[in-house]
Amino acid sequence: MPTAIAIAGISSTLALLIARSLLQRPDVHIRGSSRNMNKIPDDLKSDSCVSLVQSDLYDTDTLRTLGIPCYIASEYTIGYRRLDPTDLGLKSFTNDIVAYLKTKPAVKGVHIMIGYFIEAFLDYFDVWHPEANELRYWGTGNEKWDFTSYQTGVKYVAAMALDPDASGFFKCSIPSLTL
């Protein structure tokens, strides 16, 4: 029996990588939603295992219509649960999602803590300078950095999506490295 997996915001870089990873299995069918169908690659549009629908950013009615039994939060981030909710700023909605899912016994919430995507972090914070073979950092150099690569994160999310018993918080990051 095929496994149907819905991916909201399927046109994002990470969602496309997850969809392609899941489609390596012949028993997986993807139901994807996107605000802009033009951003979805043609190979996914024409894949017989992919169904697509255009929807708005907060289109929860579509998810309800599809009868989604599991929600994997797309807030792939650090372990925010130890922070004071007022420290989260724009990410405060994450706690709202967790609280909402607790009121829905028919929907299992899966929250994946990936740390930071190393590819995005190194570019955004301008810490890696390959031409000088130099890593710039703040602090003493003994601080732990919590990273995951896109590919490792994709594999982890795909595995969680395929696990019918997945529920709760999961940490996915590479082992500690010493500089």
Residue, then its C-alpha position, 0 to 999 in steps of 0.5 A: m500500500p502506498t504511503a502518502i506524504a503531504i509537503a506544504g511549501i514544496s517549492s522551497t529548497l529543503a522541501l524539494l530535496i525532501a520530496r526527491s529523497l522520498l520519491q526514491r521509494p516506489d511506495v511513496h506518493i507526494r501531495g505538495s502545496s505551493r503558493n507559486m506553482n511556477k517554482i516547482p521543477d517540471d520533473l516533479k510536476s510530471d511525476s505520476c507519484v506527485s499531486l500538486v495544489q496551489s494554496d496560501l501560506y496558512d491554508t490549514d483547510t487543505l491539510r484538514t481536507l487531506g486528513i493529515p495524521c502527522y505534522i512535521a514542523s518545518e521550523y528546523t532550528i536549534g533547541y528553542r525549548r530551553l529559551d524564554p518564549t519572549d526571546l524567540g521574537l519572530k519564531s514565537f509561533t513555534n510554541d503556538i504550533v506545539a500548543y495547538l498540536k497538543t489539542k489535536p489527538a488525531v494529529k501527531g506532531v514531529h519536531i526536528m531539531i537540526g541545529y543550523f544548516i551548516e551550508a546556510f550558516l557559513d555563508y550567512f554569518d561570513v565565518w568560513h573563508p576558504e581562500a585563506n583556509e580560515l574559520r572565524y568565530w566568536g568566543t574562545g573557540n571551545e563553544k559547541w556549534d550544533f550543525t546539520s548538513y542539508q543532505t543529513g537533514v533531508k535524510y532524517v526528515a524523510a525517515m521521520a515522515l516514513d515512520p508511522d510511530a514518529s511523534g515528539f521532539f527529535k534531535c538531528s545533528i552531526p557529532s561534535l567537532t573540535l577546531 
